[in-house]
Each structure stands twice: as structure tokens, then as C-alpha cells.
Amino acid sequence: MVFFEFFEMMALISLVLFARDWYAVLKTCAHKKSLPQELTDTTKY
């Protein structure tokens, strides 16, 4: 039982780190305005 809890904790930590890294990458791309206009223009929605 402890084995499964350990794997669950590792999965959550890896998901959080993955999401944080992707957020940093997307933030730098949006700062450079290199994303397509459809992704940067949120006033349409």
C-alpha cells in the first residue's frame, strides 16, 4: 500500500514540475510575441 502511495506522490510531483516548466516556456514565447495571433488574442473569446 505504501508502494502505491509513493508512486502517486511521484506522479503528482512530476506533473507539477512539468506544468511549471511548460508555463515558463509559454510565458517567454508570449513575451516575445512569437505565438500565432489566434493564441495571443484572447479578446475574441
Sequence and secondary structure as in RCSB ss.txt:
>XXXX:A:sequence
MVFFEFFEMMALISLVLFARDWYAVLKTCAHKKSLPQELTDTTKY
>XXXX:A:secstr
 HHHHHHHHHHHHHHHHHHHHHHHHHHHHHHHT S HHHH  S  
